[in-house]
Amino acid sequence: MKKIIIPIIILIVLAAVAVPLYTYLAPVTVEKTEIDVPSDSNSTKIGTLLKENNLIRSEFAFKVHLKISGDGSELKAGKYTFKGKYSMGDITAQLKKGGEAKGIKLTIPEGYNLKQISDVLAKDGLCTKDEFNLAVANGDYPYDYLPAKGDPNRLQGFLYPETYIFDEGTSAETIIAAMLKEFNSQFTSEYKAQLQKDGRTVLQWLTMASIVEKEAVVKDDRPIIAGVFYNRLAKNMLLQSCATVQYALGEVKTVLSNQDVQIDSPYNTYKNQGLPPGPIASPGHASLEAAMYPAQTEYLFFVAKHNGAHVFTKTYEEHLAAKTAIKNGEYDNQ
């Protein structure tokens, strides 16, 4: 009789446990629910947080699930949004993937200079302009191609334009280090080899890329614009870049006057031969690529159409004709 009763009792106990456990593991349906998992959370704390927000039915069942799946150590901190129907496996998969990064979101647009970047940082409450300027001039950063400390413009062009996430209270030096790290990731071994092959320095490449960034509107124009400037350099022609004059003026003008292009500045490429002393802005990837691998053409001039794209020409006479054609609306549909 005992041989019959004991298995029956075991089956009854297992059924008693399995039924509620199955119920606890059943999917939940939630309205839009946002949770913030702190960085010091373990699986127990996360289970409590999920239960409090009705994302799971049982903390115990959640622990059993993690034990079976082996996912307990892979859950990540972050901000999460749930809306709809979720199984416990769905919840765990999301927690393993990671939520929205926490902190202050900082976006540096392509073509911003140091002053504009400092304005954004101050506006977003990350650091003051003075803190930023001090970190630019005197911060220690582990890249041997950076200009020497002491120059307030030493990192012009090196702070890569991207979207970053920083915790409140992050130091200006840490913020700059993150931007430099992103630039360094763009500066590949292939790029380094190409610079050596071409006999150009990092600063020369970056300076050209920054000019291309400020001159170009259409992506496909960038390598051609770079090619034009390199062609002019090869022929000892003045670059005559409006963007460098605007940098010298400290303002963007739609049309430069004759007085503007006479400004006494080393960045005035209407008066000074060769590249300016350094970058005028932070170039994005497309401009870095264009300055590294310019289009091989015979063009020496370009002029912008009304849509921002450019007309490229080989001679000054063709350049003047293109300007007249644009003024007369001949390129309006192109």
C-alpha positions in Angstrom: 0.0 0.0 0.0 2.9 2.4 0.9 4.4 1.8 -2.6 1.2 3.2 -4.1 0.4 6.0 -1.6 3.9 7.7 -1.6 4.0 8.3 -5.4 0.4 9.7 -5.2 1.4 12.1 -2.4 4.5 13.2 -4.5 2.3 13.9 -7.5 -0.2 15.8 -5.4 2.6 18.0 -4.0 4.1 18.6 -7.4 0.7 19.5 -8.8 0.1 21.9 -5.9 3.4 23.7 -6.6 3.3 23.5 -10.4 -0.2 25.1 -10.8 0.5 28.3 -9.0 4.0 28.4 -10.4 2.5 28.1 -13.9 0.1 30.9 -13.0 3.0 33.1 -11.8 4.9 32.5 -15.0 2.0 33.4 -17.2 2.4 36.5 -19.3 1.3 39.9 -18.0 -0.3 42.7 -19.9 0.6 46.3 -18.8 -0.1 49.8 -19.9 2.9 52.0 -20.6 5.2 51.4 -17.6 8.6 52.9 -17.0 11.1 51.6 -14.5 14.6 52.7 -13.6 16.9 49.9 -12.5 19.8 51.3 -10.4 23.4 50.3 -11.1 23.8 48.6 -7.8 20.8 46.3 -8.3 21.0 42.5 -7.9 18.4 40.0 -9.1 16.5 40.2 -5.8 16.1 44.0 -6.0 15.1 43.8 -9.6 12.5 41.2 -8.8 11.0 43.4 -6.2 11.0 46.4 -8.6 9.3 44.3 -11.3 6.7 43.1 -8.8 5.9 46.5 -7.5 5.3 47.7 -11.1 3.1 44.6 -11.9 5.5 43.4 -14.5 5.8 40.0 -12.9 3.3 38.1 -10.7 5.8 36.6 -8.2 9.3 37.5 -7.1 9.8 33.8 -6.2 8.8 32.6 -9.7 11.2 35.3 -11.1 14.1 33.9 -9.1 13.2 30.3 -10.2 13.2 31.5 -13.8 16.6 33.2 -13.4 18.0 30.1 -11.8 16.8 27.9 -14.6 17.8 30.3 -17.4 21.1 31.3 -15.8 20.4 34.9 -16.7 20.7 36.3 -13.1 24.1 37.9 -13.6 23.3 39.4 -17.0 20.6 41.8 -16.1 21.6 45.4 -16.7 20.9 48.7 -15.1 19.1 51.4 -17.1 15.7 53.0 -17.9 13.2 50.6 -19.4 9.7 51.2 -20.9 7.2 48.3 -21.1 3.8 48.4 -22.9 1.8 45.4 -23.9 2.0 41.7 -23.2 5.2 40.2 -21.7 6.2 36.7 -20.6 8.8 36.5 -17.9 11.2 35.5 -20.6 10.4 38.7 -22.5 11.1 40.8 -19.5 14.4 39.0 -18.8 15.5 39.4 -22.4 14.8 43.2 -22.3 16.8 43.5 -19.0 19.7 41.6 -20.6 19.7 43.8 -23.6 19.9 47.0 -21.6 17.6 50.0 -21.3 18.0 53.6 -22.3 21.2 55.0 -21.0 20.9 57.2 -18.0 22.2 60.7 -17.6 22.3 63.9 -19.6 22.1 63.5 -23.4 24.6 65.8 -25.2 24.5 66.2 -29.0 27.3 68.0 -30.7 26.4 68.7 -34.4 28.9 68.3 -37.1 30.7 71.6 -37.9 30.6 73.0 -34.3 33.6 74.9 -33.1 34.9 75.0 -29.5 32.9 78.1 -28.6 29.7 76.5 -29.8 30.5 73.2 -28.0 31.1 75.1 -24.8 27.7 76.9 -25.3 25.9 73.6 -25.6 27.7 72.1 -22.5 26.8 75.2 -20.4 23.2 75.2 -21.7 22.8 71.5 -20.8 24.2 72.1 -17.4 27.1 69.7 -17.8 29.9 72.2 -17.0 30.7 76.0 -17.2 32.4 77.6 -20.2 35.4 78.4 -18.0 35.7 74.7 -16.8 35.5 73.6 -20.4 38.0 76.1 -21.7 40.5 75.2 -18.9 40.1 71.5 -19.7 40.7 72.1 -23.4 43.9 74.1 -22.8 45.5 72.1 -20.0 43.8 68.7 -19.8 45.9 65.5 -20.0 44.8 63.2 -22.8 46.6 60.1 -24.0 47.0 60.9 -27.7 50.5 61.9 -29.0 49.1 63.7 -32.0 47.3 66.4 -30.0 48.9 69.8 -29.9 50.8 70.8 -26.7 49.0 72.0 -23.6 48.6 75.7 -23.0 46.8 76.7 -26.2 43.1 77.5 -25.7 42.4 76.3 -29.2 44.6 73.1 -29.1 41.6 70.8 -29.4 39.8 72.6 -32.1 38.5 70.0 -34.5 39.4 67.0 -32.4 36.2 66.9 -30.4 34.2 64.5 -32.4 30.6 65.5 -33.2 28.3 62.8 -31.9 25.5 62.2 -29.3 26.9 61.3 -25.8 25.4 60.4 -22.5 27.0 61.8 -19.3 26.0 61.5 -15.7 25.2 64.8 -13.9 28.4 66.1 -12.3 30.8 64.7 -14.9 33.9 66.8 -15.1 34.7 68.8 -18.2 37.9 66.8 -18.7 36.0 63.5 -18.6 33.6 64.9 -21.2 36.4 66.0 -23.5 38.2 62.7 -23.0 35.0 60.9 -24.3 34.9 63.1 -27.4 38.6 62.6 -28.1 38.2 58.8 -27.7 35.5 58.9 -30.3 37.7 60.9 -32.6 40.5 58.4 -32.1 38.2 55.6 -33.1 37.7 57.4 -36.4 41.4 57.8 -36.8 42.1 54.3 -38.0 45.4 52.5 -38.8 44.4 52.8 -42.4 44.1 56.5 -42.1 47.5 56.7 -40.3 49.1 54.8 -43.1 47.5 57.0 -45.8 48.7 60.2 -44.1 52.3 58.8 -43.9 52.0 57.8 -47.6 50.8 61.3 -48.5 53.3 63.1 -46.3 50.6 65.0 -44.4 50.3 65.6 -40.7 47.2 64.8 -38.6 46.7 68.6 -38.1 46.8 69.2 -41.9 44.3 66.5 -42.6 42.0 67.6 -39.8 42.2 71.3 -40.9 41.2 70.4 -44.4 38.4 68.2 -43.2 37.1 71.1 -41.1 37.1 73.4 -44.1 35.2 70.8 -46.2 32.7 70.4 -43.3 31.9 74.1 -43.3 31.9 74.5 -47.1 29.8 71.4 -48.0 26.1 71.0 -47.8 25.6 67.9 -50.0 27.5 64.8 -48.9 28.6 63.8 -52.5 30.2 67.2 -52.9 32.6 66.7 -50.0 35.4 64.7 -51.7 35.2 67.0 -54.8 35.5 70.1 -52.6 38.5 68.5 -50.9 40.0 67.8 -54.3 39.6 71.4 -55.4 41.4 72.7 -52.3 44.2 70.2 -52.7 44.5 71.1 -56.4 44.8 74.8 -55.4 47.4 74.0 -52.8 49.4 72.0 -55.4 49.3 75.1 -57.7 50.2 77.5 -55.0 46.9 79.2 -55.4 45.1 80.9 -52.4 42.4 78.6 -51.0 40.0 81.5 -50.8 37.6 79.6 -48.5 34.7 81.7 -47.2 34.4 79.4 -44.2 37.9 80.3 -42.9 37.1 84.0 -43.2 33.8 83.5 -41.3 35.8 81.7 -38.6 38.2 84.7 -38.4 35.2 87.1 -38.3 33.5 85.0 -35.6 30.2 85.0 -37.4 28.5 83.4 -40.4 27.6 85.7 -43.2 25.6 84.6 -46.3 27.8 86.9 -48.5 31.2 88.2 -47.6 32.1 91.8 -48.3 35.3 93.0 -49.8 36.1 94.4 -46.4 35.5 91.0 -44.8 38.0 89.2 -47.0 40.6 91.8 -46.0 40.5 90.9 -42.3 43.9 90.6 -40.8 43.9 87.0 -39.5 46.1 83.9 -40.2 42.7 82.1 -40.9 42.0 84.5 -43.8 42.8 82.2 -46.8 42.0 85.1 -49.2 45.2 86.7 -48.0 47.4 83.9 -46.6 48.9 81.1 -48.7 48.3 77.5 -47.7 46.1 76.0 -45.0 45.2 78.0 -42.0 47.0 77.3 -38.7 44.5 74.7 -37.6 41.0 73.4 -37.9 38.0 75.7 -37.8 35.4 73.3 -36.6 34.8 69.6 -35.7 34.3 67.6 -38.9 32.1 64.5 -39.1 33.0 61.2 -40.7 32.1 62.1 -44.3 34.4 65.2 -44.2 37.2 63.3 -42.5 36.9 60.7 -45.3 36.8 63.3 -48.0 39.9 65.1 -46.7 41.7 61.7 -46.5 40.6 60.5 -49.9 39.7 63.5 -52.1 38.2 63.2 -55.6 40.8 63.2 -58.3 39.7 66.0 -60.7 41.1 69.0 -62.5 38.6 71.4 -60.8 40.0 74.5 -59.2 36.7 76.4 -58.5 33.3 75.8 -57.1 30.2 77.9 -56.4 27.1 77.0 -54.5 23.7 76.7 -56.2 20.5 77.8 -54.4 19.9 74.3 -53.1 23.4 74.1 -51.5 25.0 71.8 -54.0 27.9 73.1 -55.9 29.0 73.7 -59.5 32.6 72.7 -60.1 34.7 74.3 -62.8 38.3 74.1 -64.1 39.0 77.7 -65.1 38.2 81.1 -63.7 36.2 82.0 -66.9 34.0 78.8 -66.4 33.6 79.8 -62.7 32.3 83.3 -63.6 29.9 81.7 -66.1 28.6 79.3 -63.5 28.0 82.2 -61.1 26.1 84.0 -63.8 24.0 80.9 -64.6 23.1 80.4 -61.0 22.1 84.1 -60.6 19.9 83.7 -63.7 18.2 80.6 -62.3 19.6 78.2 -64.9 20.4 75.6 -62.1 17.2 76.0 -60.1 15.9 72.6 -61.3 19.2 70.8 -61.0 
